[in-house]
Amino acid sequence: MRIAILSFEYPPDTGFGGIGTYAYYQARALAKLGHDVHVFAGATKPGVTHSEHEGVKVTRVKREGCLHGMLDNARKARAWWFQNRVTTATDAFEVFAKAHARKPFDFVEAPECGADAMVTTTMLSVPTAIKFHSPARLIMGIYDTPKIDRVLTAFAEQLAINQASVLTSCSRFLADEVHAKMGERKPIHVVPNGIDVPLFDRDEGIDVHAKFGLPKDKKLIFFANRMEERKGIHIVQKMVEGTLAKYQDIAFVFAGRDLFGYMEKRILPWVKDHQLQSRFFYLGQITLPDVRACLKASSIFLIPSLWENCPYSCLEAMTAGRAIVSSDCGGMPELIEHERTGLLARNGDPAAFVAALQRMIEDDRLRDRCGAAARAEVEKRLTDTAIGRRSVEIYQAHLDGKPASAAPAPTPRSAVRSGSGPDVADLQMRIARLDAELEQHKHREAALRSSRQWRWGSALVNVLTLGRGGRQV
């Protein structure tokens, strides 16, 4: 199959976060499976460049022409996210259309975040899968953004979603949120993010103790993420204070971009005032090999995020066999089973994190058991090639006119009770009725989607109503 991945984020030039990491692993996995893969990504310098790595073709683009000038008003209105979406989608279409004209692609994959496929799916008829990672309508409210930026960004993303042939999500939590809060009616296939285990295990020869001055005689508690409130940076000071005071044999290590100066302006001055420089280390933004090396040298990995889907920070810590202490937010319980593959603490509650950290610090057997179980979970179901195969199955089913059924929500072990709930016959009747209703909706919406005006109008209505009650058809 000839597959294109449209993703502004792609390492190393624009590998800013989880979407770039996912695109990198997914592209390489599809290539390893024998597919012809071409990534269309953003660039940091103007122009168009072409390269190839590990069987993956990469085209990078950045334009600063008339469109850049047309978006001046958006920038003046602080609609930074929106102008980024429009620029990204237009640049991606420019280079993709030329490659598609030379040799057509069978399928396109793009994230909803960034609306990378918005223009391409408007101008071209090409089967496209949109994968949900972090929709603007679900996360933009966490940031200091003006309403006009939130509305316009949501519109751009919704347009790409409306025009998709297939929808996927990296977690069941996020799929349910999109259905409930964004009014999406189409089935969403849950396809977790995957990771290249042999690549992660590779010895890069990095000595983090020598490179970053980390102590060898202490258990390291590692945090690797952006220094922002969505990642829980605003509550870590209480965790650090409540933990360092009790245990002399531990040290905290933080790595990631300090986007809003939280580390520089608040935490580091506090560390200096309390003379904790020998037990608290901030490394800034470091490379992926450095992150992997720090993980392997750590005892515990910390994820205090307020909102997460299927984060690579967690997948990497699981692959490293680390003991994980995470918030119970979002999709985290789909990755971390409490007391089996890690410990879950109450979202936003520093005291709950301190208690969980204390358990991990004091109980060597718990740390080892959770780390080993987490690694086994990755090997069982979260490898890059396993995720690549699942993605291709969904694409091929669509091309064959036999759409694969969306995966049902997983049942937590604690929810399984013998003799409880409706009987089998009742469940079968409900499923049959829902299937019939879904088919009716598919036929009604198929006719409407044939009109490009509906796609744009529906996106606007859906955003302005914030998905209340879903789209009316």
C-alpha positions, 0 to 999 in steps of 0.5 A, spaced: 500 500 500 502 507 498 501 511 504 502 518 506 502 521 513 501 528 513 504 531 520 507 538 521 511 535 527 516 530 525 523 529 528 528 531 528 526 538 525 519 539 528 519 533 533 516 537 538 511 532 542 507 526 542 504 527 535 511 527 532 513 521 535 507 517 533 508 519 526 515 517 526 514 510 529 508 509 525 512 511 518 517 506 520 513 501 522 509 501 516 515 501 512 518 495 515 511 492 514 513 493 506 509 499 505 511 505 500 511 510 506 511 518 504 511 523 510 509 530 509 512 534 514 513 542 517 520 545 516 524 550 521 527 554 514 523 556 508 523 552 502 522 544 500 527 539 502 527 531 500 530 526 504 529 518 506 531 514 512 529 507 514 525 506 508 521 512 509 521 518 504 520 525 507 518 532 504 519 538 509 516 544 507 515 552 509 512 557 505 512 565 507 508 567 501 502 571 500 498 566 505 503 568 510 501 576 509 493 574 509 493 571 516 496 578 519 489 579 522 489 573 525 496 574 528 494 581 531 488 577 534 492 572 537 489 567 533 496 563 533 493 556 533 488 558 527 494 561 523 498 555 524 493 550 522 491 554 516 499 555 514 500 547 515 494 545 511 496 549 505 503 547 505 502 540 506 497 540 500 502 544 496 507 538 496 502 532 497 498 534 491 504 534 486 507 527 489 499 524 488 499 527 481 505 523 479 503 517 483 497 516 487 497 514 494 492 509 496 491 512 503 493 518 507 493 519 515 493 525 519 492 527 526 486 532 527 491 536 532 494 541 527 488 540 521 494 538 517 489 534 512 484 540 512 486 543 505 488 536 502 481 533 503 477 539 501 481 539 494 482 532 493 478 525 493 483 521 497 481 516 502 484 519 509 484 517 516 484 522 521 487 520 528 485 523 534 490 525 539 488 532 542 483 536 539 483 543 540 476 543 543 478 539 548 484 542 551 485 549 548 481 552 554 487 550 559 491 555 555 491 562 555 487 563 548 482 568 546 475 565 544 476 567 537 482 563 536 479 557 540 473 557 535 477 558 528 482 553 530 476 548 532 473 550 525 479 548 522 480 541 525 472 539 525 473 540 517 478 535 516 474 531 521 468 531 517 472 530 510 475 523 513 474 517 510 476 513 517 476 516 524 481 513 529 483 515 536 489 513 540 485 511 547 478 509 548 477 515 553 479 520 547 474 516 543 468 517 548 470 524 549 469 526 542 463 522 541 460 526 547 463 533 547 464 534 540 458 531 537 461 526 533 457 520 530 461 516 526 465 510 529 472 511 532 477 505 531 481 505 538 488 504 535 493 506 541 500 509 539 506 504 538 513 504 540 519 501 537 522 496 542 528 494 539 530 502 537 528 504 545 533 498 547 539 500 543 545 502 547 546 509 545 553 509 549 550 515 553 552 516 561 547 521 564 551 521 570 557 524 567 553 528 562 548 531 566 551 531 573 546 526 576 548 522 582 549 515 582 548 514 589 540 516 589 534 513 586 532 518 581 525 520 580 524 522 573 519 527 569 520 528 562 515 533 559 513 540 557 513 544 563 506 547 563 500 546 567 496 541 563 502 536 564 501 538 572 508 542 573 504 546 577 503 541 583 510 538 583 513 543 588 508 540 593 510 533 591 518 534 591 517 538 598 513 532 601 518 527 598 525 530 599 524 531 606 522 524 608 527 520 604 535 522 603 536 517 598 532 520 592 533 525 587 528 528 582 530 530 575 526 534 570 527 534 563 522 538 557 521 545 554 519 551 559 514 554 555 511 559 560 517 560 565 514 556 570 520 552 572 525 558 571 520 563 575 517 559 580 520 552 582 528 553 581 528 559 585 525 555 590 530 549 589 535 554 590 532 558 597 532 551 600 539 549 598 536 542 594 541 543 588 544 536 589 537 533 589 533 537 584 536 537 577 532 541 571 536 538 564 531 543 559 529 540 553 534 534 551 534 529 545 530 523 545 536 518 546 538 522 552 531 521 555 531 514 553 538 514 557 535 518 563 529 513 563 534 507 564 538 510 569 531 512 573 527 508 578 521 511 578 517 515 572 512 521 574 506 523 570 502 528 574 498 530 568 491 533 568 489 531 561 492 525 557 490 520 552 496 515 550 502 519 551 509 517 549 512 519 556 508 513 559 510 508 553 517 510 553 517 509 561 513 502 560 518 500 555 524 501 560 521 497 565 520 503 570 515 503 576 510 509 574 506 513 578 501 517 574 495 521 575 488 517 573 486 522 568 484 521 561 487 515 558 492 513 563 488 507 566 488 504 559 495 504 560 497 503 567 493 498 571 493 500 578 498 496 582 500 491 576 503 496 571 504 502 576 500 506 581 495 511 579 494 517 584 488 522 584 488 527 578 491 534 581 492 531 588 499 532 590 498 529 597 495 522 593 502 523 589 506 523 595 503 517 598 504 513 591 511 516 591 512 513 598 510 506 596 514 506 590 520 508 594 519 504 600 517 497 596 523 495 592 518 489 590 513 493 588 517 497 583 520 491 580 514 488 579 510 494 576 516 495 571 516 488 569 509 488 568 509 494 564 514 492 559 510 485 558 504 490 556 508 493 551 511 487 548 504 484 548 500 489 544 503 496 544 509 495 539 510 499 533 509 494 528 502 491 531 499 498 531 501 499 524 498 492 522 492 494 525 492 501 522 493 498 515 487 493 517 482 499 518 485 502 511 484 496 507 477 494 510 475 501 508 478 500 501 474 494 500 468 497 502 467 492 508 469 497 514 472 494 520 468 495 526 470 500 531 473 496 538 468 496 544 470 500 550 475 495 554 471 493 561 475 494 567 477 488 571 474 492 577 467 492 573 467 485 572 462 481 576 459 474 576 451 475 575 451 482 574 448 486 568 443 485 563 443 478 560 446 475 553 440 475 549 438 483 552 445 485 550 444 482 543 438 485 542 441 492 544 447 491 539 442 489 533 438 495 534 444 500 535 447 497 528 440 498 525 440 505 527 447 506 525 446 504 518 440 509 517 445 514 520 450 512 515 446 512 509 443 519 511 450 522 512 453 519 506 448 523 501 450 530 505 457 528 505 457 528 497 456 536 498 462 540 499 458 545 502 455 541 507 462 539 510 464 546 511 457 548 513 457 542 518 464 544 521 462 551 522 455 549 526 458 543 530 463 548 532 459 554 534 454 549 538 460 546 541 457 539 539 451 540 543 446 534 541 450 533 535 449 535 528 442 535 526 441 531 519 
